[in-house]
Amino acid sequence: MENQQHQVLTPKADVVSMGDWMVTLLLMAIPVVGIIMLFVYAFGGNTNPNKASWAKATLIYLAIGVGIYAIS
């Protein structure tokens, strides 16, 4: 058999604009709203994949921080 190359094209997400990040970080500064918005960004269906990954990573870091705080 001859070698066949299969190229899988995945759709690329739009780049999150600077203004969008500024609004996101401003919302994160509001105590209760920030946590709620992290869950919305992480698990909402209509969120940019880049922002969703950032929100999931932030939630993981928060969980680790709370865990370390609870242990000590």
PyMOL Python script that loads the backbone (N, CA, C, O; Angstrom):
from pymol import cmd

cmd.read_pdbstr("""\
ATOM      1  N   MET A   1       0.840  -1.174   0.000  1.00  0.00           N
ATOM      2  CA  MET A   1       0.000   0.000   0.000  1.00  0.00           C
ATOM      3  C   MET A   1       0.887   1.240   0.000  1.00  0.00           C
ATOM      4  O   MET A   1       1.956   1.268   0.610  1.00  0.00           O
ATOM      5  N   GLU A   2       0.440   2.196  -0.658  1.00  0.00           N
ATOM      6  CA  GLU A   2       1.199   3.439  -0.650  1.00  0.00           C
ATOM      7  C   GLU A   2       0.746   4.312   0.514  1.00  0.00           C
ATOM      8  O   GLU A   2      -0.379   4.207   1.003  1.00  0.00           O
ATOM      9  N   ASN A   3       1.645   5.159   0.930  1.00  0.00           N
ATOM     10  CA  ASN A   3       1.330   6.046   2.056  1.00  0.00           C
ATOM     11  C   ASN A   3       0.337   7.110   1.626  1.00  0.00           C
ATOM     12  O   ASN A   3       0.524   7.800   0.624  1.00  0.00           O
ATOM     13  N   GLN A   4      -0.696   7.219   2.393  1.00  0.00           N
ATOM     14  CA  GLN A   4      -1.693   8.248   2.129  1.00  0.00           C
ATOM     15  C   GLN A   4      -1.728   9.197   3.317  1.00  0.00           C
ATOM     16  O   GLN A   4      -1.747   8.777   4.474  1.00  0.00           O
ATOM     17  N   GLN A   5      -1.736  10.447   3.010  1.00  0.00           N
ATOM     18  CA  GLN A   5      -1.804  11.437   4.070  1.00  0.00           C
ATOM     19  C   GLN A   5      -3.238  11.946   4.170  1.00  0.00           C
ATOM     20  O   GLN A   5      -3.843  12.365   3.183  1.00  0.00           O
ATOM     21  N   HIS A   6      -3.749  11.897   5.366  1.00  0.00           N
ATOM     22  CA  HIS A   6      -5.090  12.406   5.616  1.00  0.00           C
ATOM     23  C   HIS A   6      -4.961  13.672   6.445  1.00  0.00           C
ATOM     24  O   HIS A   6      -4.410  13.667   7.545  1.00  0.00           O
ATOM     25  N   GLN A   7      -5.465  14.718   5.908  1.00  0.00           N
ATOM     26  CA  GLN A   7      -5.404  15.985   6.612  1.00  0.00           C
ATOM     27  C   GLN A   7      -6.781  16.302   7.174  1.00  0.00           C
ATOM     28  O   GLN A   7      -7.770  16.379   6.444  1.00  0.00           O
ATOM     29  N   VAL A   8      -6.818  16.482   8.473  1.00  0.00           N
ATOM     30  CA  VAL A   8      -8.068  16.819   9.134  1.00  0.00           C
ATOM     31  C   VAL A   8      -8.070  18.324   9.384  1.00  0.00           C
ATOM     32  O   VAL A   8      -7.189  18.858  10.056  1.00  0.00           O
ATOM     33  N   LEU A   9      -9.056  18.979   8.841  1.00  0.00           N
ATOM     34  CA  LEU A   9      -9.166  20.416   9.027  1.00  0.00           C
ATOM     35  C   LEU A   9     -10.146  20.698  10.158  1.00  0.00           C
ATOM     36  O   LEU A   9     -11.311  20.303  10.106  1.00  0.00           O
ATOM     37  N   THR A  10      -9.662  21.375  11.157  1.00  0.00           N
ATOM     38  CA  THR A  10     -10.535  21.740  12.264  1.00  0.00           C
ATOM     39  C   THR A  10     -10.860  23.224  12.160  1.00  0.00           C
ATOM     40  O   THR A  10      -9.991  24.032  11.830  1.00  0.00           O
ATOM     41  N   PRO A  11     -12.084  23.575  12.434  1.00  0.00           N
ATOM     42  CA  PRO A  11     -12.433  25.000  12.358  1.00  0.00           C
ATOM     43  C   PRO A  11     -11.710  25.785  13.450  1.00  0.00           C
ATOM     44  O   PRO A  11     -11.609  25.337  14.592  1.00  0.00           O
ATOM     45  N   LYS A  12     -11.224  26.931  13.087  1.00  0.00           N
ATOM     46  CA  LYS A  12     -10.508  27.782  14.039  1.00  0.00           C
ATOM     47  C   LYS A  12     -11.482  28.776  14.665  1.00  0.00           C
ATOM     48  O   LYS A  12     -12.355  29.325  13.993  1.00  0.00           O
ATOM     49  N   ALA A  13     -11.312  28.987  15.945  1.00  0.00           N
ATOM     50  CA  ALA A  13     -12.156  29.948  16.656  1.00  0.00           C
ATOM     51  C   ALA A  13     -11.646  31.358  16.398  1.00  0.00           C
ATOM     52  O   ALA A  13     -10.458  31.570  16.155  1.00  0.00           O
ATOM     53  N   ASP A  14     -12.550  32.301  16.452  1.00  0.00           N
ATOM     54  CA  ASP A  14     -12.164  33.699  16.311  1.00  0.00           C
ATOM     55  C   ASP A  14     -11.290  34.119  17.488  1.00  0.00           C
ATOM     56  O   ASP A  14     -11.399  33.581  18.590  1.00  0.00           O
ATOM     57  N   VAL A  15     -10.436  35.075  17.231  1.00  0.00           N
ATOM     58  CA  VAL A  15      -9.591  35.621  18.285  1.00  0.00           C
ATOM     59  C   VAL A  15     -10.451  36.477  19.208  1.00  0.00           C
ATOM     60  O   VAL A  15     -11.289  37.253  18.747  1.00  0.00           O
ATOM     61  N   VAL A  16     -10.237  36.330  20.509  1.00  0.00           N
ATOM     62  CA  VAL A  16     -10.967  37.145  21.478  1.00  0.00           C
ATOM     63  C   VAL A  16     -10.320  38.529  21.483  1.00  0.00           C
ATOM     64  O   VAL A  16      -9.109  38.654  21.671  1.00  0.00           O
ATOM     65  N   SER A  17     -11.117  39.548  21.279  1.00  0.00           N
ATOM     66  CA  SER A  17     -10.580  40.907  21.153  1.00  0.00           C
ATOM     67  C   SER A  17     -10.120  41.451  22.505  1.00  0.00           C
ATOM     68  O   SER A  17     -10.493  40.945  23.563  1.00  0.00           O
ATOM     69  N   MET A  18      -9.305  42.486  22.433  1.00  0.00           N
ATOM     70  CA  MET A  18      -8.803  43.130  23.645  1.00  0.00           C
ATOM     71  C   MET A  18      -9.956  43.702  24.471  1.00  0.00           C
ATOM     72  O   MET A  18      -9.955  43.588  25.696  1.00  0.00           O
ATOM     73  N   GLY A  19     -10.928  44.311  23.813  1.00  0.00           N
ATOM     74  CA  GLY A  19     -12.080  44.863  24.520  1.00  0.00           C
ATOM     75  C   GLY A  19     -12.883  43.788  25.228  1.00  0.00           C
ATOM     76  O   GLY A  19     -13.370  43.998  26.339  1.00  0.00           O
ATOM     77  N   ASP A  20     -13.022  42.629  24.579  1.00  0.00           N
ATOM     78  CA  ASP A  20     -13.754  41.521  25.187  1.00  0.00           C
ATOM     79  C   ASP A  20     -13.027  41.024  26.436  1.00  0.00           C
ATOM     80  O   ASP A  20     -13.660  40.716  27.445  1.00  0.00           O
ATOM     81  N   TRP A  21     -11.694  40.947  26.364  1.00  0.00           N
ATOM     82  CA  TRP A  21     -10.926  40.533  27.540  1.00  0.00           C
ATOM     83  C   TRP A  21     -11.031  41.569  28.657  1.00  0.00           C
ATOM     84  O   TRP A  21     -11.090  41.209  29.832  1.00  0.00           O
ATOM     85  N   MET A  22     -11.055  42.857  28.295  1.00  0.00           N
ATOM     86  CA  MET A  22     -11.175  43.907  29.310  1.00  0.00           C
ATOM     87  C   MET A  22     -12.513  43.785  30.055  1.00  0.00           C
ATOM     88  O   MET A  22     -12.563  43.908  31.279  1.00  0.00           O
ATOM     89  N   VAL A  23     -13.592  43.541  29.303  1.00  0.00           N
ATOM     90  CA  VAL A  23     -14.908  43.358  29.930  1.00  0.00           C
ATOM     91  C   VAL A  23     -14.906  42.100  30.793  1.00  0.00           C
ATOM     92  O   VAL A  23     -15.451  42.101  31.897  1.00  0.00           O
ATOM     93  N   THR A  24     -14.299  41.036  30.295  1.00  0.00           N
ATOM     94  CA  THR A  24     -14.241  39.781  31.044  1.00  0.00           C
ATOM     95  C   THR A  24     -13.508  39.976  32.365  1.00  0.00           C
ATOM     96  O   THR A  24     -13.989  39.543  33.412  1.00  0.00           O
ATOM     97  N   LEU A  25     -12.352  40.622  32.323  1.00  0.00           N
ATOM     98  CA  LEU A  25     -11.579  40.833  33.548  1.00  0.00           C
ATOM     99  C   LEU A  25     -12.280  41.801  34.500  1.00  0.00           C
ATOM    100  O   LEU A  25     -12.163  41.669  35.718  1.00  0.00           O
ATOM    101  N   LEU A  26     -13.000  42.765  33.951  1.00  0.00           N
ATOM    102  CA  LEU A  26     -13.782  43.673  34.792  1.00  0.00           C
ATOM    103  C   LEU A  26     -14.884  42.900  35.523  1.00  0.00           C
ATOM    104  O   LEU A  26     -15.129  43.133  36.707  1.00  0.00           O
ATOM    105  N   LEU A  27     -15.542  41.988  34.818  1.00  0.00           N
ATOM    106  CA  LEU A  27     -16.573  41.160  35.456  1.00  0.00           C
ATOM    107  C   LEU A  27     -15.976  40.239  36.516  1.00  0.00           C
ATOM    108  O   LEU A  27     -16.618  39.969  37.531  1.00  0.00           O
ATOM    109  N   MET A  28     -14.754  39.755  36.293  1.00  0.00           N
ATOM    110  CA  MET A  28     -14.111  38.873  37.265  1.00  0.00           C
ATOM    111  C   MET A  28     -13.788  39.609  38.561  1.00  0.00           C
ATOM    112  O   MET A  28     -13.649  38.982  39.610  1.00  0.00           O
ATOM    113  N   ALA A  29     -13.668  40.932  38.497  1.00  0.00           N
ATOM    114  CA  ALA A  29     -13.342  41.723  39.684  1.00  0.00           C
ATOM    115  C   ALA A  29     -14.541  41.901  40.612  1.00  0.00           C
ATOM    116  O   ALA A  29     -14.370  42.275  41.773  1.00  0.00           O
ATOM    117  N   ILE A  30     -15.742  41.641  40.122  1.00  0.00           N
ATOM    118  CA  ILE A  30     -16.946  41.755  40.951  1.00  0.00           C
ATOM    119  C   ILE A  30     -17.103  40.431  41.701  1.00  0.00           C
ATOM    120  O   ILE A  30     -17.220  39.384  41.065  1.00  0.00           O
ATOM    121  N   PRO A  31     -17.109  40.451  43.045  1.00  0.00           N
ATOM    122  CA  PRO A  31     -16.994  39.223  43.833  1.00  0.00           C
ATOM    123  C   PRO A  31     -17.908  38.063  43.432  1.00  0.00           C
ATOM    124  O   PRO A  31     -17.387  37.027  43.019  1.00  0.00           O
ATOM    125  N   VAL A  32     -19.190  38.168  43.524  1.00  0.00           N
ATOM    126  CA  VAL A  32     -20.070  37.024  43.243  1.00  0.00           C
ATOM    127  C   VAL A  32     -20.266  36.841  41.742  1.00  0.00           C
ATOM    128  O   VAL A  32     -20.312  35.714  41.249  1.00  0.00           O
ATOM    129  N   VAL A  33     -20.379  37.931  41.030  1.00  0.00           N
ATOM    130  CA  VAL A  33     -20.594  37.885  39.583  1.00  0.00           C
ATOM    131  C   VAL A  33     -19.427  37.199  38.886  1.00  0.00           C
ATOM    132  O   VAL A  33     -19.625  36.468  37.916  1.00  0.00           O
ATOM    133  N   GLY A  34     -18.213  37.432  39.373  1.00  0.00           N
ATOM    134  CA  GLY A  34     -17.030  36.834  38.762  1.00  0.00           C
ATOM    135  C   GLY A  34     -17.067  35.313  38.776  1.00  0.00           C
ATOM    136  O   GLY A  34     -16.771  34.672  37.768  1.00  0.00           O
ATOM    137  N   ILE A  35     -17.427  34.740  39.906  1.00  0.00           N
ATOM    138  CA  ILE A  35     -17.499  33.274  40.016  1.00  0.00           C
ATOM    139  C   ILE A  35     -18.598  32.723  39.115  1.00  0.00           C
ATOM    140  O   ILE A  35     -18.402  31.722  38.426  1.00  0.00           O
ATOM    141  N   ILE A  36     -19.744  33.376  39.123  1.00  0.00           N
ATOM    142  CA  ILE A  36     -20.852  32.923  38.274  1.00  0.00           C
ATOM    143  C   ILE A  36     -20.455  32.988  36.805  1.00  0.00           C
ATOM    144  O   ILE A  36     -20.724  32.059  36.044  1.00  0.00           O
ATOM    145  N   MET A  37     -19.818  34.081  36.410  1.00  0.00           N
ATOM    146  CA  MET A  37     -19.424  34.235  35.007  1.00  0.00           C
ATOM    147  C   MET A  37     -18.355  33.226  34.605  1.00  0.00           C
ATOM    148  O   MET A  37     -18.315  32.805  33.449  1.00  0.00           O
ATOM    149  N   LEU A  38     -17.490  32.831  35.533  1.00  0.00           N
ATOM    150  CA  LEU A  38     -16.515  31.782  35.218  1.00  0.00           C
ATOM    151  C   LEU A  38     -17.226  30.489  34.828  1.00  0.00           C
ATOM    152  O   LEU A  38     -16.830  29.825  33.871  1.00  0.00           O
ATOM    153  N   PHE A  39     -18.270  30.133  35.565  1.00  0.00           N
ATOM    154  CA  PHE A  39     -19.030  28.930  35.225  1.00  0.00           C
ATOM    155  C   PHE A  39     -19.770  29.094  33.899  1.00  0.00           C
ATOM    156  O   PHE A  39     -19.852  28.154  33.109  1.00  0.00           O
ATOM    157  N   VAL A  40     -20.304  30.281  33.661  1.00  0.00           N
ATOM    158  CA  VAL A  40     -20.995  30.532  32.392  1.00  0.00           C
ATOM    159  C   VAL A  40     -20.017  30.427  31.230  1.00  0.00           C
ATOM    160  O   VAL A  40     -20.312  29.785  30.222  1.00  0.00           O
ATOM    161  N   TYR A  41     -18.847  31.061  31.369  1.00  0.00           N
ATOM    162  CA  TYR A  41     -17.843  31.000  30.301  1.00  0.00           C
ATOM    163  C   TYR A  41     -17.321  29.579  30.112  1.00  0.00           C
ATOM    164  O   TYR A  41     -17.110  29.146  28.979  1.00  0.00           O
ATOM    165  N   ALA A  42     -17.109  28.848  31.209  1.00  0.00           N
ATOM    166  CA  ALA A  42     -16.520  27.512  31.120  1.00  0.00           C
ATOM    167  C   ALA A  42     -17.481  26.489  30.533  1.00  0.00           C
ATOM    168  O   ALA A  42     -17.073  25.638  29.743  1.00  0.00           O
ATOM    169  N   PHE A  43     -18.748  26.563  30.909  1.00  0.00           N
ATOM    170  CA  PHE A  43     -19.683  25.508  30.532  1.00  0.00           C
ATOM    171  C   PHE A  43     -20.843  25.982  29.675  1.00  0.00           C
ATOM    172  O   PHE A  43     -21.722  25.192  29.331  1.00  0.00           O
ATOM    173  N   GLY A  44     -20.857  27.254  29.327  1.00  0.00           N
ATOM    174  CA  GLY A  44     -21.893  27.773  28.435  1.00  0.00           C
ATOM    175  C   GLY A  44     -21.633  27.303  27.012  1.00  0.00           C
ATOM    176  O   GLY A  44     -20.479  27.148  26.610  1.00  0.00           O
ATOM    177  N   GLY A  45     -22.665  27.081  26.269  1.00  0.00           N
ATOM    178  CA  GLY A  45     -22.516  26.536  24.931  1.00  0.00           C
ATOM    179  C   GLY A  45     -22.098  27.543  23.879  1.00  0.00           C
ATOM    180  O   GLY A  45     -21.557  27.160  22.842  1.00  0.00           O
ATOM    181  N   ASN A  46     -22.335  28.804  24.120  1.00  0.00           N
ATOM    182  CA  ASN A  46     -22.100  29.800  23.079  1.00  0.00           C
ATOM    183  C   ASN A  46     -20.888  30.678  23.401  1.00  0.00           C
ATOM    184  O   ASN A  46     -20.877  31.867  23.084  1.00  0.00           O
ATOM    185  N   THR A  47     -19.873  30.091  24.030  1.00  0.00           N
ATOM    186  CA  THR A  47     -18.684  30.838  24.433  1.00  0.00           C
ATOM    187  C   THR A  47     -17.531  30.493  23.505  1.00  0.00           C
ATOM    188  O   THR A  47     -17.387  29.347  23.079  1.00  0.00           O
ATOM    189  N   ASN A  48     -16.718  31.480  23.196  1.00  0.00           N
ATOM    190  CA  ASN A  48     -15.516  31.252  22.396  1.00  0.00           C
ATOM    191  C   ASN A  48     -14.676  30.164  23.076  1.00  0.00           C
ATOM    192  O   ASN A  48     -14.471  30.225  24.288  1.00  0.00           O
ATOM    193  N   PRO A  49     -14.186  29.172  22.323  1.00  0.00           N
ATOM    194  CA  PRO A  49     -13.410  28.077  22.931  1.00  0.00           C
ATOM    195  C   PRO A  49     -12.171  28.558  23.678  1.00  0.00           C
ATOM    196  O   PRO A  49     -11.774  27.950  24.672  1.00  0.00           O
ATOM    197  N   ASN A  50     -11.561  29.636  23.216  1.00  0.00           N
ATOM    198  CA  ASN A  50     -10.389  30.167  23.909  1.00  0.00           C
ATOM    199  C   ASN A  50     -10.766  30.687  25.293  1.00  0.00           C
ATOM    200  O   ASN A  50     -10.061  30.439  26.272  1.00  0.00           O
ATOM    201  N   LYS A  51     -11.872  31.402  25.366  1.00  0.00           N
ATOM    202  CA  LYS A  51     -12.327  31.936  26.651  1.00  0.00           C
ATOM    203  C   LYS A  51     -12.831  30.802  27.544  1.00  0.00           C
ATOM    204  O   LYS A  51     -12.650  30.850  28.761  1.00  0.00           O
ATOM    205  N   ALA A  52     -13.458  29.789  26.956  1.00  0.00           N
ATOM    206  CA  ALA A  52     -13.941  28.650  27.739  1.00  0.00           C
ATOM    207  C   ALA A  52     -12.772  27.899  28.378  1.00  0.00           C
ATOM    208  O   ALA A  52     -12.848  27.503  29.541  1.00  0.00           O
ATOM    209  N   SER A  53     -11.702  27.705  27.627  1.00  0.00           N
ATOM    210  CA  SER A  53     -10.519  27.033  28.180  1.00  0.00           C
ATOM    211  C   SER A  53      -9.898  27.857  29.299  1.00  0.00           C
ATOM    212  O   SER A  53      -9.486  27.312  30.323  1.00  0.00           O
ATOM    213  N   TRP A  54      -9.832  29.166  29.103  1.00  0.00           N
ATOM    214  CA  TRP A  54      -9.300  30.050  30.143  1.00  0.00           C
ATOM    215  C   TRP A  54     -10.146  29.953  31.409  1.00  0.00           C
ATOM    216  O   TRP A  54      -9.605  29.882  32.512  1.00  0.00           O
ATOM    217  N   ALA A  55     -11.464  29.950  31.257  1.00  0.00           N
ATOM    218  CA  ALA A  55     -12.352  29.886  32.415  1.00  0.00           C
ATOM    219  C   ALA A  55     -12.213  28.549  33.140  1.00  0.00           C
ATOM    220  O   ALA A  55     -12.218  28.511  34.370  1.00  0.00           O
ATOM    221  N   LYS A  56     -12.090  27.456  32.394  1.00  0.00           N
ATOM    222  CA  LYS A  56     -11.909  26.142  33.022  1.00  0.00           C
ATOM    223  C   LYS A  56     -10.594  26.086  33.789  1.00  0.00           C
ATOM    224  O   LYS A  56     -10.545  25.566  34.904  1.00  0.00           O
ATOM    225  N   ALA A  57      -9.528  26.620  33.197  1.00  0.00           N
ATOM    226  CA  ALA A  57      -8.233  26.644  33.880  1.00  0.00           C
ATOM    227  C   ALA A  57      -8.296  27.504  35.136  1.00  0.00           C
ATOM    228  O   ALA A  57      -7.719  27.145  36.162  1.00  0.00           O
ATOM    229  N   THR A  58      -8.987  28.628  35.065  1.00  0.00           N
ATOM    230  CA  THR A  58      -9.130  29.501  36.229  1.00  0.00           C
ATOM    231  C   THR A  58      -9.914  28.802  37.337  1.00  0.00           C
ATOM    232  O   THR A  58      -9.569  28.920  38.512  1.00  0.00           O
ATOM    233  N   LEU A  59     -10.966  28.076  36.966  1.00  0.00           N
ATOM    234  CA  LEU A  59     -11.731  27.329  37.970  1.00  0.00           C
ATOM    235  C   LEU A  59     -10.884  26.236  38.619  1.00  0.00           C
ATOM    236  O   LEU A  59     -11.007  25.984  39.817  1.00  0.00           O
ATOM    237  N   ILE A  60     -10.031  25.592  37.837  1.00  0.00           N
ATOM    238  CA  ILE A  60      -9.140  24.566  38.394  1.00  0.00           C
ATOM    239  C   ILE A  60      -8.174  25.198  39.388  1.00  0.00           C
ATOM    240  O   ILE A  60      -7.959  24.663  40.475  1.00  0.00           O
ATOM    241  N   TYR A  61      -7.588  26.344  39.013  1.00  0.00           N
ATOM    242  CA  TYR A  61      -6.685  27.037  39.934  1.00  0.00           C
ATOM    243  C   TYR A  61      -7.405  27.470  41.210  1.00  0.00           C
ATOM    244  O   TYR A  61      -6.844  27.371  42.301  1.00  0.00           O
ATOM    245  N   LEU A  62      -8.632  27.944  41.082  1.00  0.00           N
ATOM    246  CA  LEU A  62      -9.405  28.324  42.264  1.00  0.00           C
ATOM    247  C   LEU A  62      -9.678  27.115  43.160  1.00  0.00           C
ATOM    248  O   LEU A  62      -9.589  27.211  44.384  1.00  0.00           O
ATOM    249  N   ALA A  63     -10.011  25.983  42.548  1.00  0.00           N
ATOM    250  CA  ALA A  63     -10.277  24.768  43.323  1.00  0.00           C
ATOM    251  C   ALA A  63      -9.016  24.307  44.053  1.00  0.00           C
ATOM    252  O   ALA A  63      -9.083  23.887  45.208  1.00  0.00           O
ATOM    253  N   ILE A  64      -7.871  24.386  43.382  1.00  0.00           N
ATOM    254  CA  ILE A  64      -6.607  24.015  44.025  1.00  0.00           C
ATOM    255  C   ILE A  64      -6.319  24.961  45.190  1.00  0.00           C
ATOM    256  O   ILE A  64      -5.913  24.522  46.265  1.00  0.00           O
ATOM    257  N   GLY A  65      -6.530  26.253  44.975  1.00  0.00           N
ATOM    258  CA  GLY A  65      -6.299  27.232  46.040  1.00  0.00           C
ATOM    259  C   GLY A  65      -7.199  27.009  47.239  1.00  0.00           C
ATOM    260  O   GLY A  65      -6.746  27.087  48.381  1.00  0.00           O
ATOM    261  N   VAL A  66      -8.465  26.735  46.991  1.00  0.00           N
ATOM    262  CA  VAL A  66      -9.402  26.467  48.088  1.00  0.00           C
ATOM    263  C   VAL A  66      -9.007  25.183  48.808  1.00  0.00           C
ATOM    264  O   VAL A  66      -9.093  25.105  50.034  1.00  0.00           O
ATOM    265  N   GLY A  67      -8.575  24.177  48.050  1.00  0.00           N
ATOM    266  CA  GLY A  67      -8.139  22.921  48.665  1.00  0.00           C
ATOM    267  C   GLY A  67      -6.923  23.104  49.555  1.00  0.00           C
ATOM    268  O   GLY A  67      -6.870  22.562  50.660  1.00  0.00           O
ATOM    269  N   ILE A  68      -5.948  23.862  49.082  1.00  0.00           N
ATOM    270  CA  ILE A  68      -4.751  24.119  49.890  1.00  0.00           C
ATOM    271  C   ILE A  68      -5.114  24.937  51.125  1.00  0.00           C
ATOM    272  O   ILE A  68      -4.598  24.688  52.215  1.00  0.00           O
ATOM    273  N   TYR A  69      -5.996  25.907  50.954  1.00  0.00           N
ATOM    274  CA  TYR A  69      -6.435  26.721  52.091  1.00  0.00           C
ATOM    275  C   TYR A  69      -7.164  25.860  53.124  1.00  0.00           C
ATOM    276  O   TYR A  69      -6.984  26.046  54.328  1.00  0.00           O
ATOM    277  N   ALA A  70      -7.983  24.924  52.657  1.00  0.00           N
ATOM    278  CA  ALA A  70      -8.747  24.070  53.572  1.00  0.00           C
ATOM    279  C   ALA A  70      -7.832  23.117  54.343  1.00  0.00           C
ATOM    280  O   ALA A  70      -8.096  22.800  55.503  1.00  0.00           O
ATOM    281  N   ILE A  71      -6.767  22.667  53.702  1.00  0.00           N
ATOM    282  CA  ILE A  71      -5.840  21.738  54.357  1.00  0.00           C
ATOM    283  C   ILE A  71      -5.017  22.454  55.425  1.00  0.00           C
ATOM    284  O   ILE A  71      -4.769  21.904  56.498  1.00  0.00           O
ATOM    285  N   SER A  72      -4.599  23.670  55.126  1.00  0.00           N
ATOM    286  CA  SER A  72      -3.704  24.377  56.066  1.00  0.00           C
ATOM    287  C   SER A  72      -4.428  25.166  57.114  1.00  0.00           C
ATOM    288  O   SER A  72      -3.794  25.800  57.957  1.00  0.00           O
TER     289      SER A  72
END
""", "prot")
cmd.dss("prot")
cmd.show_as("cartoon", "prot")
cmd.util.cbc("prot")
cmd.orient("prot")
